[in-house]
């Protein structure tokens, strides 16, 4: 700091103020100090700053599955929002298999220089219900299931599935077939429940569920099978990859979309990938979810207490294209 101060012609206190983002330094002086910092290769000691401030300005993010489209979009949004706020993120992926729990991940995060933690959970976790957060490390959960002890945020998986069913029924379809995601996914389970409950509430027949794995090949096999079902005029696929596979399977079975069968997906993940995309879908607002999750953890890091059990639900958006026909 003495070297920077000498090169910039200022006091070490001014260098400290610039390093700590103080607004009390004149813009021209700040630029002179920053130029000297860059020329001399000066880097602030963040560990020392954390001891002084009590915060690292770093948020831990624990993700259960980094490969899914929605989780990746949320992670990108958190990282972008954190960066804009002058924070960094430290990423930790949960181990695969059945021995995954929140407590183990939190213990690892406690060993790292983070001020709070966001969990992105889309699969069943062993200790979800009994887990209670530590008072010295704030926590936010992205989770379909609400927590009694932690604030949570999610898209409305259950309600969105019900809205898709209602959309089909108001267009004259007698029932809706469903291609579900894997049973290990909390989102997939909620979408299936929302689909089933909406059909039962409307007094409609509930067809057998076709179980997929989020990938297009499983959708293709379901579409090929459904092409022979004379009562199948509407299909809700739990994500767009499977929906696109269903469309190809139906075509291989001699059916066209939407003239013979209508279809709606979920996530709008094929934009920019599939040319001339005509799939109607529900688009979760992943960008808003990431921004709000960061805002929730930042407020806690700055001393605000959020209500345990508080849940914020971000609604999805219907993207109408040309894959649904009114009967």
Buried (B, 14 or more C-beta within 10 A) or exposed (E): BEBBBEBBEBEEEBBBBBBEEEEEBEEEBBEBBBEBBEEEEBEBEBEEBBEEEEBBBBBBBBBBBEEBBBBBBBBEBBBBBBEEEEBBBBEBBBEEEEEBBBBBBBEBBEEEBBBBBBBBBBBBBBEBEEBBBEEEBBBBBBBBBBBEEBBBBBBBBBBBBBBBBBBBBEBEBEBBBBBBBBEBBBBBBBBBBBBBBBBEEBEBEBBEBBBBBBEBBBBBBBBBBBBEBEEBBBBBBBBBBBBBBBBBBBBEBEBEBBEBBBBBBBBBBBEEEBEEBEBBBBBBBBBBBBBBBBBBBBBBBEEEEBEEEBBBBBEBEEBEBEBBBEE
